[in-house]
Every structure is written in structure tokens, then in C-alpha cells.
Amino acid sequence: MRELRFRRQHPIGPYVADFACLALKLIVEVDGETHQTAAELAHDARRRTSFAQLGWREVRVANADVYERLDDVLEMIWRQIPPHLRAD
């Protein structure tokens, strides 16, 4: 079983990911309310494209969900891990 760790504020290309698991090439972005404007949504789309071109997968969660539904957020992240790498 490979140990899976997430790094905070990890640089990837020209951007910095909120959380990144290098072993899975998985990014978890935690979005606040500022990610609702057209300009921010366009910026997020550019980031997502850049990450994908570098071979990374990205999942996004809302700040509110982290505070109010943490178990659901953790379950969603857990489902991103291939079954053969999980330590059930």
C-alpha cells in the first residue's frame, strides 16, 4: 500500500493548488464565495485546463461544505482514490 499524502498550497505549473496528492495527481480545491463571478469562473476554467494538460485531476468543494458537511467532503475525496490503493 502506497502512502497517500496531500500537500497544502502546492505549486503546479503557473498555479498553486489548495491541496495536492502527488501519488494520485489529484488536486482538491476549496472554493469560497469569490468563485462565483464570471471573471473567477473563467480563471478557474483556465486553471483546470492547465492542470489537466499536466496530467492532474481536480475536484472542487465549497468552503461551506467543508465546515457544514465535512464527512461528505471526505467521502467524495475517498471515492477519488482507486480501490486497490485504499486501506479500508
Residue pairs with C-beta under 8 A, 6 or more apart in sequence:
1 85
1 87
2 23
2 85
3 23
4 21
4 23
4 24
4 81
4 85
5 21
5 22
5 23
6 19
6 20
6 21
6 28
7 19
7 20
7 21
7 22
8 18
8 19
9 16
9 17
9 18
10 16
10 17
10 19
10 20
10 22
11 17
12 20
12 27
12 50
12 51
12 54
12 56
13 50
13 51
13 54
14 50
15 47
15 50
15 51
17 27
17 28
17 29
17 51
17 56
17 58
18 27
18 28
18 29
18 30
19 27
19 28
19 29
19 30
20 26
20 27
20 28
20 56
21 27
21 28
23 85
24 57
24 80
24 81
24 82
24 85
25 55
25 56
25 57
26 56
26 57
26 58
26 59
26 80
26 81
27 51
27 56
27 57
27 58
27 59
28 58
28 59
28 60
28 61
28 77
29 44
29 58
29 59
29 60
29 61
30 60
30 61
30 62
30 63
30 66
31 44
31 60
31 61
31 62
31 63
32 62
32 63
33 63
34 40
35 41
35 44
44 60
47 58
48 58
51 57
51 58
52 58
57 80
59 76
59 77
59 80
61 73
61 76
65 72
65 73
66 73
78 86
